[in-house]
Amino acid sequence: MSGTVYRGPLGGTATATINGVAWNVVGECQYQAAGTQNETAKGQSAVEGFTTMPVEGYVQMTLRDRRDLNPLDYQGSSGLTVVVEQANGKVITVDDGWQVETIVVNTQEGTWELKVESASVHVDTVS
């Protein structure tokens, strides 16, 4: 193995902004970059190759509710810019995203779930 091994944080903390508004990430934050997906093309007599289709990316996370903002305002919204910064230095950016699924607020925990999809979700890494 060449080079040095990174000894800093690999996970644990994340920060998120939605259209420039900061929200505390309190649960899992998951993402998938937009791109293409291959599927095997099968005939009755052979595997013939594969097909390629575009696939949307997404960011899904649990956020802390705030007394000064209503998370339900994001229900059905579009044109969203979401930026997530991870402890390991990666930055996930969603451009021109749209909110999907139903936003559910958990009053006991003071949290809410958000999923935003887009044709433009990319990950920037640090060197």
N, C-alpha and C positions, 0 to 999 in steps of 0.2 A: 504494500500500500504506500503510495507516495503522498507527499504533502503533510500538512498537519491536521490533526483532528480538532474540530471545533469543540470547545469546552464551555461554552456559554449556555444560556437557557434554550431548551429545545421546544418547550411548550409551557402552558400554564396561564399566561396572561394574554389578553387581547383587548384592544380598544376598537370602537366602531363609531363611525359618523354616518348619518343619513342626511343627504343634502346639506352637509356642513354642520348638522346638529349632533353633538356628542351624546352617546348612550353607553351605559355601563353594560358590558357583556358579563353575564353571571352564570351561564350554563354553557353547554357545548356550542361551539361555532364550527360549522362545517361548510365546505365549499367544493365546487367542481368548476373547473375552467371550461369555457365554451370551446368548441372545436368540432371535430368529426368523430363518428363512431362507425367502425366496420362491423358488418354482419356477414356470416358465412352464407353463400348462395348454394343451395343444394338442389339437385335434380333427382329424379327417381333412380338414375343409374350412377351418379357420381357427385362428388363435391366439385362444383364448377368454378369456385373462386369466392369473391366477396363483393359486397356492395358497400358504398360509403354514403352516409347521410350526415347532415349537420345536426349538432346537438347543442341545446342551450346550456349555459352555465348557471350556477346559482350560488347564493350565500344564504345559509339558514342558521339562526342563532336565537338564544334565549337572552332577553334584555331585561334590565331593571326598570320597573315602572317609575314614573316621575310625577310629582304633584303639579308641575307647571306645564306639562304637555300630555296630550291624549294620544296613546298609541293607536286607538281606533281610527284616528285621522288618516292613517296609512292604508286602511282597508280599501282595496280597489285602486290604489294610486299607481301612477306610471311616471316615467321620466325621472326615476330615482337614480341618484349617485350614492353608492355605498362604498365606504373604504374601511377595511379591517386591517389593523396592524397587529401582527403576532409577536410574541416574545422572542422568537428566533430571527426576527428582522424581515420576514416576508410581509409583503403588502398585497392584499387582494382588493381589486377594484372592479366594481360593477358600474358600467356606464349605461345610461338610458334603460334602467331596469323597471320591471313591473312587479308589484306585490301579488303573490299567489296564495291560495289556501285561505282559511279563515283565521283571522287574528283572534287568539284566545288570551285573555288576561287572567292570571292566577292571583286572586286577591290575598290568599293566605301567604304566599311567598313574595308577592309584589313583583311578579315577573310577567313577561309576555313573549310569545313566539312570533318570529318574523321570517318569512321566506321570500326572497327576491330573485327572479330569474331574468336573464338577458342573453342576447346574442353576443354581448361583449363583456366577458368576465375573464380577467387575466391576473396572473400572479407575477409580481416582481420579486426577485431574490437579491440578496446581498452577496457580495464577493468575500 
